[in-house]
Amino acid sequence: MAFPITRPRRLRRTETLRRMVRETRLSPDNLIQPLFVCPGRGVKKPVNSMPGVAQLSVDQVVAEARETHAAGVPAVILFGIPERKDSTGSEAWNDQGEVQRAVREIKERVPGLVVVTDVCLCEYTDHGHCGVVAGGDVDNDATLELLVREALSHARAGADIVGPSDMMDGRVGAIRKALDADGFSRVAIMAYSAKFASAFYGPFREAAESAPQFGDRRSYQMDPPNGDEALREVAQDLEEGADIVMVKPALAYLDLIWRVKEKFSVPVAAYNVSGEYSMIRAAGLNGWIDEQRATLEVLTAIRRAGADLILTYFAKDVAQKLS
Ligand SMILES: [Zn+2]
């Protein structure tokens, strides 16, 4: 049926009509708020490259978690900025570390909130790489054992979900096996399965103080042009026991979110990363873009591409506007 009988504009005429035929819904249920936990008390240290985002001490993280939960966001993901860094990142599995204390406090004071923890070593190593460095590169198999220690420490603190983000081969299987052996079979794994070596992580490295001190992460994170390889990474993580798989970043990789969802029909998360956040925030602060509309458009597009969950620094604000 063709024009003039068919007129798609008929259903765009009013907001009510548009609402009735809208295909994609963005709900607070889809959002996960990332939070950065730093040492100290009463600390709220703004991240210059991410206006509106701050490093928070444990007490402040709990307050922020409470507000985020009240806004309707079901989950937070915690990143730690430790007091001390060393070559192996040993603070990562300190049961009294910032993240571990924050998990315990949040689970006690905001019990309805799901707590996810980022499992990686780059915030904890003095060289800033995601694992043990040997011969100028990250040693995959030696790193696995340390990631397992970190994940177990987060599970002991009460994390509901652990999120390995290091991109070492075999880490999901190693963590799953260790969690099950230690009585944490209920703890889920959200694997950063297709994590690309992206320029869009720039602002995060200031937030998490995790910039590599030499070289870059291209020997373990994925090469941006590769799509089939992303599907193989996802398949491997699912085989090793991942409950949720992630594509990161989101915006330059919407095609992969779509392909992963189509092929595997499992819960898919997408990380709307720091660079994506800061571009919109900076343009909004300069009056160059309608920040609120741009944010909703972007997050809805990530949903439309097939993401069930979106990790985004906009989570609390957007949830407040949606409700
Ligand atoms: Zn890392």
py3Dmol code that shows the C-alpha trace and the ligand (Angstrom):
import py3Dmol

protein = """\
ATOM      1  CA  MET A   1       0.000   0.000   0.000  1.00  0.00           C
ATOM      2  CA  ALA A   2       1.465   3.296  -1.040  1.00  0.00           C
ATOM      3  CA  PHE A   3       0.888   7.003  -0.624  1.00  0.00           C
ATOM      4  CA  PRO A   4      -1.667   8.609  -0.554  1.00  0.00           C
ATOM      5  CA  ILE A   5      -3.497   5.695   1.131  1.00  0.00           C
ATOM      6  CA  THR A   6      -0.595   5.028   3.498  1.00  0.00           C
ATOM      7  CA  ARG A   7       0.487   8.090   5.473  1.00  0.00           C
ATOM      8  CA  PRO A   8       2.917   7.301   8.327  1.00  0.00           C
ATOM      9  CA  ARG A   9       2.474  10.857   9.591  1.00  0.00           C
ATOM     10  CA  ARG A  10      -1.061  10.007  10.827  1.00  0.00           C
ATOM     11  CA  LEU A  11       0.388   8.288  13.898  1.00  0.00           C
ATOM     12  CA  ARG A  12       2.878  11.053  14.598  1.00  0.00           C
ATOM     13  CA  ARG A  13       0.281  13.801  14.871  1.00  0.00           C
ATOM     14  CA  THR A  14       0.061  14.140  18.661  1.00  0.00           C
ATOM     15  CA  GLU A  15       2.205  13.124  21.610  1.00  0.00           C
ATOM     16  CA  THR A  16      -0.493  10.697  22.742  1.00  0.00           C
ATOM     17  CA  LEU A  17      -0.545   8.951  19.369  1.00  0.00           C
ATOM     18  CA  ARG A  18       3.250   8.829  19.331  1.00  0.00           C
ATOM     19  CA  ARG A  19       3.269   7.393  22.833  1.00  0.00           C
ATOM     20  CA  MET A  20       0.850   4.632  21.785  1.00  0.00           C
ATOM     21  CA  VAL A  21       3.057   3.300  19.000  1.00  0.00           C
ATOM     22  CA  ARG A  22       6.435   3.902  20.598  1.00  0.00           C
ATOM     23  CA  GLU A  23       8.519   0.753  20.156  1.00  0.00           C
ATOM     24  CA  THR A  24      11.326   1.213  22.660  1.00  0.00           C
ATOM     25  CA  ARG A  25      10.921   2.179  26.306  1.00  0.00           C
ATOM     26  CA  LEU A  26      13.646   3.441  28.545  1.00  0.00           C
ATOM     27  CA  SER A  27      12.973   2.687  32.201  1.00  0.00           C
ATOM     28  CA  PRO A  28      15.038   3.218  35.339  1.00  0.00           C
ATOM     29  CA  ASP A  29      14.990  -0.602  35.534  1.00  0.00           C
ATOM     30  CA  ASN A  30      17.452  -0.667  32.635  1.00  0.00           C
ATOM     31  CA  LEU A  31      20.057   1.529  34.325  1.00  0.00           C
ATOM     32  CA  ILE A  32      23.154   0.886  36.424  1.00  0.00           C
ATOM     33  CA  GLN A  33      24.922   3.836  38.076  1.00  0.00           C
ATOM     34  CA  PRO A  34      28.742   3.692  38.259  1.00  0.00           C
ATOM     35  CA  LEU A  35      30.290   5.127  41.451  1.00  0.00           C
ATOM     36  CA  PHE A  36      33.947   5.778  42.335  1.00  0.00           C
ATOM     37  CA  VAL A  37      34.981   4.968  45.903  1.00  0.00           C
ATOM     38  CA  CYS A  38      38.024   6.757  47.348  1.00  0.00           C
ATOM     39  CA  PRO A  39      39.737   6.808  50.761  1.00  0.00           C
ATOM     40  CA  GLY A  40      38.812   9.199  53.571  1.00  0.00           C
ATOM     41  CA  ARG A  41      35.625  10.502  55.168  1.00  0.00           C
ATOM     42  CA  GLY A  42      33.279  13.175  53.895  1.00  0.00           C
ATOM     43  CA  VAL A  43      35.226  13.288  50.606  1.00  0.00           C
ATOM     44  CA  LYS A  44      33.509  14.390  47.411  1.00  0.00           C
ATOM     45  CA  LYS A  45      36.255  15.110  44.898  1.00  0.00           C
ATOM     46  CA  PRO A  46      34.905  16.281  41.518  1.00  0.00           C
ATOM     47  CA  VAL A  47      36.340  14.698  38.374  1.00  0.00           C
ATOM     48  CA  ASN A  48      37.252  17.635  36.113  1.00  0.00           C
ATOM     49  CA  SER A  49      36.788  15.762  32.860  1.00  0.00           C
ATOM     50  CA  MET A  50      33.362  14.440  33.904  1.00  0.00           C
ATOM     51  CA  PRO A  51      31.252  17.370  35.198  1.00  0.00           C
ATOM     52  CA  GLY A  52      28.753  16.089  37.772  1.00  0.00           C
ATOM     53  CA  VAL A  53      30.823  13.007  38.663  1.00  0.00           C
ATOM     54  CA  ALA A  54      32.949  12.817  41.822  1.00  0.00           C
ATOM     55  CA  GLN A  55      35.151  10.382  43.681  1.00  0.00           C
ATOM     56  CA  LEU A  56      33.338   9.616  46.935  1.00  0.00           C
ATOM     57  CA  SER A  57      34.507   8.264  50.274  1.00  0.00           C
ATOM     58  CA  VAL A  58      32.580   5.278  51.648  1.00  0.00           C
ATOM     59  CA  ASP A  59      30.147   7.395  53.700  1.00  0.00           C
ATOM     60  CA  GLN A  60      29.374   9.560  50.652  1.00  0.00           C
ATOM     61  CA  VAL A  61      28.990   6.535  48.395  1.00  0.00           C
ATOM     62  CA  VAL A  62      26.378   5.139  50.759  1.00  0.00           C
ATOM     63  CA  ALA A  63      24.475   8.448  50.653  1.00  0.00           C
ATOM     64  CA  GLU A  64      24.683   8.530  46.855  1.00  0.00           C
ATOM     65  CA  ALA A  65      23.609   4.879  46.645  1.00  0.00           C
ATOM     66  CA  ARG A  66      20.569   5.674  48.772  1.00  0.00           C
ATOM     67  CA  GLU A  67      19.563   8.571  46.487  1.00  0.00           C
ATOM     68  CA  THR A  68      20.159   6.482  43.378  1.00  0.00           C
ATOM     69  CA  HIS A  69      17.970   3.709  44.765  1.00  0.00           C
ATOM     70  CA  ALA A  70      15.271   6.220  45.726  1.00  0.00           C
ATOM     71  CA  ALA A  71      15.304   7.502  42.131  1.00  0.00           C
ATOM     72  CA  GLY A  72      14.362   3.994  40.986  1.00  0.00           C
ATOM     73  CA  VAL A  73      17.727   2.777  39.715  1.00  0.00           C
ATOM     74  CA  PRO A  74      18.065  -0.898  40.692  1.00  0.00           C
ATOM     75  CA  ALA A  75      21.864  -1.195  40.734  1.00  0.00           C
ATOM     76  CA  VAL A  76      25.211   0.522  41.171  1.00  0.00           C
ATOM     77  CA  ILE A  77      28.646  -0.610  40.029  1.00  0.00           C
ATOM     78  CA  LEU A  78      31.593   0.291  42.242  1.00  0.00           C
ATOM     79  CA  PHE A  79      35.123   1.206  41.172  1.00  0.00           C
ATOM     80  CA  GLY A  80      37.828   1.606  43.799  1.00  0.00           C
ATOM     81  CA  ILE A  81      40.576   4.186  44.105  1.00  0.00           C
ATOM     82  CA  PRO A  82      42.928   2.688  46.692  1.00  0.00           C
ATOM     83  CA  GLU A  83      45.180   4.400  49.211  1.00  0.00           C
ATOM     84  CA  ARG A  84      48.226   2.480  47.977  1.00  0.00           C
ATOM     85  CA  LYS A  85      49.189   1.024  44.626  1.00  0.00           C
ATOM     86  CA  ASP A  86      51.819  -1.649  43.934  1.00  0.00           C
ATOM     87  CA  SER A  87      53.010  -3.821  41.061  1.00  0.00           C
ATOM     88  CA  THR A  88      50.423  -6.583  41.614  1.00  0.00           C
ATOM     89  CA  GLY A  89      47.529  -4.379  42.746  1.00  0.00           C
ATOM     90  CA  SER A  90      47.274  -6.168  46.085  1.00  0.00           C
ATOM     91  CA  GLU A  91      44.827  -3.617  47.539  1.00  0.00           C
ATOM     92  CA  ALA A  92      42.256  -5.083  45.138  1.00  0.00           C
ATOM     93  CA  TRP A  93      41.712  -8.093  47.411  1.00  0.00           C
ATOM     94  CA  ASN A  94      42.056  -6.321  50.749  1.00  0.00           C
ATOM     95  CA  ASP A  95      38.871  -7.181  52.653  1.00  0.00           C
ATOM     96  CA  GLN A  96      39.134  -3.763  54.339  1.00  0.00           C
ATOM     97  CA  GLY A  97      39.594  -1.915  51.028  1.00  0.00           C
ATOM     98  CA  GLU A  98      37.354   0.942  49.891  1.00  0.00           C
ATOM     99  CA  VAL A  99      35.185  -1.147  47.586  1.00  0.00           C
ATOM    100  CA  GLN A 100      34.766  -3.973  50.092  1.00  0.00           C
ATOM    101  CA  ARG A 101      33.736  -1.545  52.855  1.00  0.00           C
ATOM    102  CA  ALA A 102      31.380   0.269  50.503  1.00  0.00           C
ATOM    103  CA  VAL A 103      29.723  -3.000  49.466  1.00  0.00           C
ATOM    104  CA  ARG A 104      29.162  -4.005  53.094  1.00  0.00           C
ATOM    105  CA  GLU A 105      27.771  -0.580  54.041  1.00  0.00           C
ATOM    106  CA  ILE A 106      25.450  -0.349  51.044  1.00  0.00           C
ATOM    107  CA  LYS A 107      24.114  -3.878  51.474  1.00  0.00           C
ATOM    108  CA  GLU A 108      23.409  -3.072  55.121  1.00  0.00           C
ATOM    109  CA  ARG A 109      21.865   0.371  54.669  1.00  0.00           C
ATOM    110  CA  VAL A 110      20.275   0.143  51.217  1.00  0.00           C
ATOM    111  CA  PRO A 111      19.436  -3.569  51.101  1.00  0.00           C
ATOM    112  CA  GLY A 112      17.157  -3.333  48.053  1.00  0.00           C
ATOM    113  CA  LEU A 113      19.949  -2.051  45.831  1.00  0.00           C
ATOM    114  CA  VAL A 114      21.896  -4.538  43.716  1.00  0.00           C
ATOM    115  CA  VAL A 115      25.634  -4.015  44.101  1.00  0.00           C
ATOM    116  CA  VAL A 116      27.932  -4.846  41.222  1.00  0.00           C
ATOM    117  CA  THR A 117      31.702  -4.567  41.593  1.00  0.00           C
ATOM    118  CA  ASP A 118      34.218  -3.927  38.864  1.00  0.00           C
ATOM    119  CA  VAL A 119      36.887  -6.623  38.978  1.00  0.00           C
ATOM    120  CA  CYS A 120      40.133  -5.376  37.497  1.00  0.00           C
ATOM    121  CA  LEU A 121      43.619  -4.438  38.642  1.00  0.00           C
ATOM    122  CA  CYS A 122      44.334  -1.225  36.726  1.00  0.00           C
ATOM    123  CA  GLU A 123      43.091   1.059  39.504  1.00  0.00           C
ATOM    124  CA  TYR A 124      45.317  -0.838  41.964  1.00  0.00           C
ATOM    125  CA  THR A 125      48.604  -1.320  40.078  1.00  0.00           C
ATOM    126  CA  ASP A 126      51.326   1.324  40.119  1.00  0.00           C
ATOM    127  CA  HIS A 127      51.884   0.784  36.368  1.00  0.00           C
ATOM    128  CA  GLY A 128      48.158   1.130  35.592  1.00  0.00           C
ATOM    129  CA  HIS A 129      47.798  -2.060  33.558  1.00  0.00           C
ATOM    130  CA  CYS A 130      44.977  -4.549  34.116  1.00  0.00           C
ATOM    131  CA  GLY A 131      47.250  -7.370  35.260  1.00  0.00           C
ATOM    132  CA  VAL A 132      50.731  -8.517  36.191  1.00  0.00           C
ATOM    133  CA  VAL A 133      53.376  -7.119  33.878  1.00  0.00           C
ATOM    134  CA  ALA A 134      56.118  -9.454  32.664  1.00  0.00           C
ATOM    135  CA  GLY A 135      58.506  -8.684  29.824  1.00  0.00           C
ATOM    136  CA  GLY A 136      56.706  -5.477  28.895  1.00  0.00           C
ATOM    137  CA  ASP A 137      53.311  -7.140  28.501  1.00  0.00           C
ATOM    138  CA  VAL A 138      50.491  -8.289  30.775  1.00  0.00           C
ATOM    139  CA  ASP A 139      50.875 -11.941  31.787  1.00  0.00           C
ATOM    140  CA  ASN A 140      47.456 -13.492  31.227  1.00  0.00           C
ATOM    141  CA  ASP A 141      47.591 -16.623  33.342  1.00  0.00           C
ATOM    142  CA  ALA A 142      49.431 -15.046  36.271  1.00  0.00           C
ATOM    143  CA  THR A 143      46.751 -12.330  36.335  1.00  0.00           C
ATOM    144  CA  LEU A 144      43.858 -14.811  36.580  1.00  0.00           C
ATOM    145  CA  GLU A 145      44.812 -15.860  40.074  1.00  0.00           C
ATOM    146  CA  LEU A 146      44.797 -12.236  41.271  1.00  0.00           C
ATOM    147  CA  LEU A 147      41.437 -11.500  39.651  1.00  0.00           C
ATOM    148  CA  VAL A 148      40.045 -14.539  41.454  1.00  0.00           C
ATOM    149  CA  ARG A 149      41.294 -13.165  44.782  1.00  0.00           C
ATOM    150  CA  GLU A 150      39.656  -9.814  44.047  1.00  0.00           C
ATOM    151  CA  ALA A 151      36.336 -11.355  43.005  1.00  0.00           C
ATOM    152  CA  LEU A 152      36.254 -13.570  46.112  1.00  0.00           C
ATOM    153  CA  SER A 153      36.956 -10.574  48.323  1.00  0.00           C
ATOM    154  CA  HIS A 154      34.033  -8.697  46.726  1.00  0.00           C
ATOM    155  CA  ALA A 155      31.786 -11.746  47.159  1.00  0.00           C
ATOM    156  CA  ARG A 156      32.744 -12.025  50.845  1.00  0.00           C
ATOM    157  CA  ALA A 157      31.786  -8.360  51.251  1.00  0.00           C
ATOM    158  CA  GLY A 158      28.351  -9.138  49.843  1.00  0.00           C
ATOM    159  CA  ALA A 159      28.479  -8.165  46.143  1.00  0.00           C
ATOM    160  CA  ASP A 160      25.510  -9.459  44.173  1.00  0.00           C
ATOM    161  CA  ILE A 161      27.327  -9.384  40.837  1.00  0.00           C
ATOM    162  CA  VAL A 162      31.035  -9.228  39.967  1.00  0.00           C
ATOM    163  CA  GLY A 163      32.094  -7.604  36.713  1.00  0.00           C
ATOM    164  CA  PRO A 164      35.482  -8.677  35.341  1.00  0.00           C
ATOM    165  CA  SER A 165      36.670  -5.904  32.993  1.00  0.00           C
ATOM    166  CA  ASP A 166      40.297  -6.880  32.440  1.00  0.00           C
ATOM    167  CA  MET A 167      39.911  -8.824  29.134  1.00  0.00           C
ATOM    168  CA  MET A 168      42.267 -11.642  30.191  1.00  0.00           C
ATOM    169  CA  ASP A 169      41.446 -14.938  28.471  1.00  0.00           C
ATOM    170  CA  GLY A 170      39.773 -17.471  30.764  1.00  0.00           C
ATOM    171  CA  ARG A 171      38.959 -15.088  33.606  1.00  0.00           C
ATOM    172  CA  VAL A 172      35.226 -15.763  33.668  1.00  0.00           C
ATOM    173  CA  GLY A 173      35.775 -19.500  34.048  1.00  0.00           C
ATOM    174  CA  ALA A 174      38.440 -19.000  36.706  1.00  0.00           C
ATOM    175  CA  ILE A 175      36.202 -16.656  38.717  1.00  0.00           C
ATOM    176  CA  ARG A 176      33.094 -18.857  38.345  1.00  0.00           C
ATOM    177  CA  LYS A 177      34.988 -21.911  39.549  1.00  0.00           C
ATOM    178  CA  ALA A 178      36.428 -20.072  42.550  1.00  0.00           C
ATOM    179  CA  LEU A 179      33.103 -18.487  43.531  1.00  0.00           C
ATOM    180  CA  ASP A 180      31.349 -21.854  43.413  1.00  0.00           C
ATOM    181  CA  ALA A 181      34.101 -23.574  45.369  1.00  0.00           C
ATOM    182  CA  ASP A 182      33.874 -20.939  48.111  1.00  0.00           C
ATOM    183  CA  GLY A 183      30.097 -21.084  48.551  1.00  0.00           C
ATOM    184  CA  PHE A 184      29.219 -18.110  46.356  1.00  0.00           C
ATOM    185  CA  SER A 185      27.293 -19.900  43.620  1.00  0.00           C
ATOM    186  CA  ARG A 186      24.568 -17.240  43.959  1.00  0.00           C
ATOM    187  CA  VAL A 187      26.934 -14.415  42.942  1.00  0.00           C
ATOM    188  CA  ALA A 188      26.407 -13.564  39.263  1.00  0.00           C
ATOM    189  CA  ILE A 189      29.048 -12.577  36.716  1.00  0.00           C
ATOM    190  CA  MET A 190      28.598  -9.645  34.384  1.00  0.00           C
ATOM    191  CA  ALA A 191      31.450 -10.112  31.930  1.00  0.00           C
ATOM    192  CA  TYR A 192      32.925  -7.187  30.034  1.00  0.00           C
ATOM    193  CA  SER A 193      33.014  -9.584  27.081  1.00  0.00           C
ATOM    194  CA  ALA A 194      33.555  -7.267  24.127  1.00  0.00           C
ATOM    195  CA  LYS A 195      35.612  -4.446  25.578  1.00  0.00           C
ATOM    196  CA  PHE A 196      37.382  -2.415  22.950  1.00  0.00           C
ATOM    197  CA  ALA A 197      40.630  -0.420  23.194  1.00  0.00           C
ATOM    198  CA  SER A 198      38.741   2.862  22.880  1.00  0.00           C
ATOM    199  CA  ALA A 199      39.601   6.551  22.925  1.00  0.00           C
ATOM    200  CA  PHE A 200      36.293   7.116  24.705  1.00  0.00           C
ATOM    201  CA  TYR A 201      37.717   5.897  28.045  1.00  0.00           C
ATOM    202  CA  GLY A 202      39.844   9.044  28.447  1.00  0.00           C
ATOM    203  CA  PRO A 203      37.844  10.829  31.164  1.00  0.00           C
ATOM    204  CA  PHE A 204      37.398   7.599  33.189  1.00  0.00           C
ATOM    205  CA  ARG A 205      41.140   7.314  33.610  1.00  0.00           C
ATOM    206  CA  GLU A 206      41.143  10.591  35.469  1.00  0.00           C
ATOM    207  CA  ALA A 207      38.131   9.472  37.532  1.00  0.00           C
ATOM    208  CA  ALA A 208      39.666   6.127  38.451  1.00  0.00           C
ATOM    209  CA  GLU A 209      43.299   7.273  38.352  1.00  0.00           C
ATOM    210  CA  SER A 210      44.074   4.271  36.184  1.00  0.00           C
ATOM    211  CA  ALA A 211      45.965   5.552  33.141  1.00  0.00           C
ATOM    212  CA  PRO A 212      48.694   3.089  32.075  1.00  0.00           C
ATOM    213  CA  GLN A 213      52.154   4.455  32.875  1.00  0.00           C
ATOM    214  CA  PHE A 214      53.672   2.907  29.737  1.00  0.00           C
ATOM    215  CA  GLY A 215      52.273   1.527  26.509  1.00  0.00           C
ATOM    216  CA  ASP A 216      48.551   1.030  26.066  1.00  0.00           C
ATOM    217  CA  ARG A 217      45.929  -1.704  26.481  1.00  0.00           C
ATOM    218  CA  ARG A 218      45.765  -2.880  22.871  1.00  0.00           C
ATOM    219  CA  SER A 219      47.429  -6.215  23.626  1.00  0.00           C
ATOM    220  CA  TYR A 220      44.409  -7.295  25.698  1.00  0.00           C
ATOM    221  CA  GLN A 221      41.429  -5.059  24.861  1.00  0.00           C
ATOM    222  CA  MET A 222      39.774  -5.628  21.495  1.00  0.00           C
ATOM    223  CA  ASP A 223      40.684  -3.959  18.222  1.00  0.00           C
ATOM    224  CA  PRO A 224      37.805  -1.582  17.341  1.00  0.00           C
ATOM    225  CA  PRO A 225      37.275  -2.803  13.752  1.00  0.00           C
ATOM    226  CA  ASN A 226      36.493  -6.396  14.832  1.00  0.00           C
ATOM    227  CA  GLY A 227      32.860  -7.543  15.061  1.00  0.00           C
ATOM    228  CA  ASP A 228      33.033 -11.320  14.515  1.00  0.00           C
ATOM    229  CA  GLU A 229      35.710 -11.514  17.179  1.00  0.00           C
ATOM    230  CA  ALA A 230      33.346  -9.783  19.621  1.00  0.00           C
ATOM    231  CA  LEU A 231      30.823 -12.574  19.065  1.00  0.00           C
ATOM    232  CA  ARG A 232      33.520 -15.169  19.736  1.00  0.00           C
ATOM    233  CA  GLU A 233      34.470 -13.389  22.973  1.00  0.00           C
ATOM    234  CA  VAL A 234      30.824 -13.398  24.063  1.00  0.00           C
ATOM    235  CA  ALA A 235      30.403 -17.087  23.186  1.00  0.00           C
ATOM    236  CA  GLN A 236      33.503 -17.950  25.187  1.00  0.00           C
ATOM    237  CA  ASP A 237      32.382 -15.978  28.255  1.00  0.00           C
ATOM    238  CA  LEU A 238      28.937 -17.602  28.171  1.00  0.00           C
ATOM    239  CA  GLU A 239      30.558 -21.013  27.970  1.00  0.00           C
ATOM    240  CA  GLU A 240      32.685 -20.114  30.996  1.00  0.00           C
ATOM    241  CA  GLY A 241      29.634 -19.108  33.014  1.00  0.00           C
ATOM    242  CA  ALA A 242      28.862 -15.429  32.381  1.00  0.00           C
ATOM    243  CA  ASP A 243      25.300 -14.482  33.372  1.00  0.00           C
ATOM    244  CA  ILE A 244      25.331 -11.082  31.649  1.00  0.00           C
ATOM    245  CA  VAL A 245      27.597 -10.106  28.761  1.00  0.00           C
ATOM    246  CA  MET A 246      28.685  -6.574  27.993  1.00  0.00           C
ATOM    247  CA  VAL A 247      29.636  -4.516  24.983  1.00  0.00           C
ATOM    248  CA  LYS A 248      31.847  -1.525  25.808  1.00  0.00           C
ATOM    249  CA  PRO A 249      31.744   1.283  24.722  1.00  0.00           C
ATOM    250  CA  ALA A 250      28.125   1.586  23.569  1.00  0.00           C
ATOM    251  CA  LEU A 251      27.692   4.306  20.955  1.00  0.00           C
ATOM    252  CA  ALA A 252      30.375   3.387  18.439  1.00  0.00           C
ATOM    253  CA  TYR A 253      29.419  -0.305  18.860  1.00  0.00           C
ATOM    254  CA  LEU A 254      25.612  -0.325  18.566  1.00  0.00           C
ATOM    255  CA  ASP A 255      25.865  -2.852  15.731  1.00  0.00           C
ATOM    256  CA  LEU A 256      27.570  -5.289  18.088  1.00  0.00           C
ATOM    257  CA  ILE A 257      24.971  -4.836  20.813  1.00  0.00           C
ATOM    258  CA  TRP A 258      22.431  -5.797  18.153  1.00  0.00           C
ATOM    259  CA  ARG A 259      24.412  -8.796  16.891  1.00  0.00           C
ATOM    260  CA  VAL A 260      25.083 -10.127  20.391  1.00  0.00           C
ATOM    261  CA  LYS A 261      21.415  -9.839  21.379  1.00  0.00           C
ATOM    262  CA  GLU A 262      20.229 -11.444  18.134  1.00  0.00           C
ATOM    263  CA  LYS A 263      22.668 -14.311  18.292  1.00  0.00           C
ATOM    264  CA  PHE A 264      22.690 -15.248  21.973  1.00  0.00           C
ATOM    265  CA  SER A 265      19.368 -14.066  23.509  1.00  0.00           C
ATOM    266  CA  VAL A 266      20.976 -13.529  26.894  1.00  0.00           C
ATOM    267  CA  PRO A 267      20.967 -10.419  29.105  1.00  0.00           C
ATOM    268  CA  VAL A 268      23.149  -7.847  27.377  1.00  0.00           C
ATOM    269  CA  ALA A 269      24.675  -4.825  29.082  1.00  0.00           C
ATOM    270  CA  ALA A 270      26.204  -1.841  27.310  1.00  0.00           C
ATOM    271  CA  TYR A 271      28.555   0.674  28.892  1.00  0.00           C
ATOM    272  CA  ASN A 272      27.771   4.282  27.963  1.00  0.00           C
ATOM    273  CA  VAL A 273      31.354   5.215  28.798  1.00  0.00           C
ATOM    274  CA  SER A 274      32.950   8.342  30.232  1.00  0.00           C
ATOM    275  CA  GLY A 275      33.825   9.900  26.866  1.00  0.00           C
ATOM    276  CA  GLU A 276      30.231   9.483  25.679  1.00  0.00           C
ATOM    277  CA  TYR A 277      29.037  11.111  28.886  1.00  0.00           C
ATOM    278  CA  SER A 278      31.508  13.980  28.801  1.00  0.00           C
ATOM    279  CA  MET A 279      30.805  14.863  25.161  1.00  0.00           C
ATOM    280  CA  ILE A 280      27.132  15.397  25.923  1.00  0.00           C
ATOM    281  CA  ARG A 281      27.804  17.127  29.242  1.00  0.00           C
ATOM    282  CA  ALA A 282      30.388  19.493  27.758  1.00  0.00           C
ATOM    283  CA  ALA A 283      28.193  20.399  24.806  1.00  0.00           C
ATOM    284  CA  GLY A 284      25.230  20.844  27.149  1.00  0.00           C
ATOM    285  CA  LEU A 285      27.178  23.088  29.523  1.00  0.00           C
ATOM    286  CA  ASN A 286      28.256  25.206  26.561  1.00  0.00           C
ATOM    287  CA  GLY A 287      24.674  25.532  25.372  1.00  0.00           C
ATOM    288  CA  TRP A 288      25.523  23.740  22.116  1.00  0.00           C
ATOM    289  CA  ILE A 289      23.068  20.880  22.603  1.00  0.00           C
ATOM    290  CA  ASP A 290      19.884  20.149  24.537  1.00  0.00           C
ATOM    291  CA  GLU A 291      21.534  17.890  27.071  1.00  0.00           C
ATOM    292  CA  GLN A 292      18.405  16.249  28.406  1.00  0.00           C
ATOM    293  CA  ARG A 293      17.013  15.356  25.004  1.00  0.00           C
ATOM    294  CA  ALA A 294      20.381  14.188  23.716  1.00  0.00           C
ATOM    295  CA  THR A 295      20.825  11.960  26.765  1.00  0.00           C
ATOM    296  CA  LEU A 296      17.435  10.321  26.389  1.00  0.00           C
ATOM    297  CA  GLU A 297      17.971   9.886  22.654  1.00  0.00           C
ATOM    298  CA  VAL A 298      21.318   8.174  23.180  1.00  0.00           C
ATOM    299  CA  LEU A 299      20.153   5.882  25.990  1.00  0.00           C
ATOM    300  CA  THR A 300      17.019   4.942  24.056  1.00  0.00           C
ATOM    301  CA  ALA A 301      19.153   4.136  21.006  1.00  0.00           C
ATOM    302  CA  ILE A 302      21.295   1.803  23.121  1.00  0.00           C
ATOM    303  CA  ARG A 303      18.082   0.090  24.279  1.00  0.00           C
ATOM    304  CA  ARG A 304      16.774  -0.081  20.715  1.00  0.00           C
ATOM    305  CA  ALA A 305      20.024  -1.743  19.638  1.00  0.00           C
ATOM    306  CA  GLY A 306      19.234  -4.536  22.106  1.00  0.00           C
ATOM    307  CA  ALA A 307      20.807  -3.678  25.447  1.00  0.00           C
ATOM    308  CA  ASP A 308      18.815  -4.795  28.471  1.00  0.00           C
ATOM    309  CA  LEU A 309      21.060  -2.893  30.852  1.00  0.00           C
ATOM    310  CA  ILE A 310      22.949   0.352  30.403  1.00  0.00           C
ATOM    311  CA  LEU A 311      25.792   1.406  32.667  1.00  0.00           C
ATOM    312  CA  THR A 312      25.674   5.183  32.539  1.00  0.00           C
ATOM    313  CA  TYR A 313      26.797   8.179  34.576  1.00  0.00           C
ATOM    314  CA  PHE A 314      23.407   9.697  33.735  1.00  0.00           C
ATOM    315  CA  ALA A 315      21.495   6.904  35.544  1.00  0.00           C
ATOM    316  CA  LYS A 316      20.288   8.739  38.652  1.00  0.00           C
ATOM    317  CA  ASP A 317      19.419  11.970  36.818  1.00  0.00           C
ATOM    318  CA  VAL A 318      17.595  10.190  34.022  1.00  0.00           C
ATOM    319  CA  ALA A 319      15.681   7.986  36.458  1.00  0.00           C
ATOM    320  CA  GLN A 320      14.550  11.077  38.348  1.00  0.00           C
ATOM    321  CA  LYS A 321      13.279  12.598  35.096  1.00  0.00           C
ATOM    322  CA  LEU A 322      11.565   9.407  33.940  1.00  0.00           C
ATOM    323  CA  SER A 323       9.591   8.919  37.145  1.00  0.00           C
TER     324      SER A 323
END
"""
ligand_1 = """\
1
ZN
Zn 41.447 -2.519 33.952
"""
view = py3Dmol.view(width=600, height=400)
view.addModel(protein, "pdb")
view.setStyle({"model": 0}, {"cartoon": {"style": "trace"}})
view.addModel(ligand_1, "xyz")
view.setStyle({"model": 1}, {"stick": {}})
view.zoomTo()
view.show()
